[in-house]
Amino acid sequence: MVKQLRSKAGMILLLISAALFSGQTAAQRHGHLYLIIKSADMLLRHQADSDELRQAAEDSAADLREHHYHVNQRRPGSYLL
């Protein structure tokens, strides 16, 4: 029973050390991908820029709709016979 416990403990220790050192060797070989995490300031500035662009697009679309409606109101009607 003690021999089984030792072999299991040895296997667990081997797996833990392999897991720890595999990360180290992968990092030395450029095996890891790094994700760029934006700071809160960058995220807020991006959101503000997006809001400004969205508002400008909505205003432009509203002006275009209003102009189109105004032009269509001045046109004489066309009727199919």
C-alpha positions in Angstrom: 0.0 0.0 0.0 2.8 2.4 0.8 4.5 1.5 -2.5 1.3 2.4 -4.4 1.1 5.7 -2.6 4.7 6.5 -3.4 4.2 5.7 -7.0 1.1 7.9 -7.2 2.9 10.7 -5.4 5.8 10.4 -7.8 3.5 10.4 -10.8 1.7 13.5 -9.5 5.0 15.3 -8.8 6.3 14.3 -12.3 3.1 15.7 -13.9 3.2 19.0 -12.0 6.9 19.6 -12.8 6.3 18.7 -16.5 3.4 21.2 -16.6 5.5 23.9 -14.9 8.6 23.5 -17.1 6.6 23.1 -20.4 5.3 26.6 -20.0 8.8 27.9 -19.4 10.3 26.2 -22.5 7.4 27.3 -24.6 7.9 30.9 -23.5 11.6 30.7 -24.5 10.7 29.4 -27.9 8.1 32.1 -28.6 5.3 29.5 -28.3 2.9 31.7 -26.4 0.5 34.2 -27.9 0.2 37.5 -26.1 -3.1 39.4 -26.1 -3.0 43.2 -25.8 -5.4 44.3 -23.2 -6.4 47.9 -23.6 -6.4 50.2 -20.6 -9.7 51.6 -19.3 -8.6 55.1 -20.7 -8.2 53.6 -24.2 -11.5 51.9 -24.0 -13.3 55.0 -22.9 -11.7 57.1 -25.6 -12.6 54.5 -28.3 -16.2 54.5 -27.0 -16.4 58.3 -27.1 -15.0 58.3 -30.7 -17.5 55.7 -31.7 -20.4 57.7 -30.1 -19.3 60.8 -32.0 -19.1 59.0 -35.3 -22.5 57.3 -34.7 -24.1 60.6 -33.9 -22.6 62.3 -37.0 -23.9 59.5 -39.2 -27.4 59.7 -37.7 -27.5 63.5 -38.1 -26.3 63.1 -41.7 -28.9 60.4 -42.4 -31.7 62.6 -40.9 -30.6 65.6 -43.0 -30.6 63.4 -46.2 -34.1 62.0 -45.3 -35.4 65.5 -44.7 -34.0 66.8 -48.0 -35.3 63.8 -49.9 -38.8 64.2 -48.4 -38.7 67.9 -49.3 -37.7 67.3 -52.9 -40.3 64.6 -53.3 -43.0 66.9 -52.0 -42.2 69.5 -54.7 -42.4 67.0 -57.6 -45.6 66.7 -59.5 -47.4 63.4 -59.1 -47.1 60.7 -61.7 -50.1 58.6 -62.4 -50.4 55.4 -64.3 -53.2 55.2 -66.9 
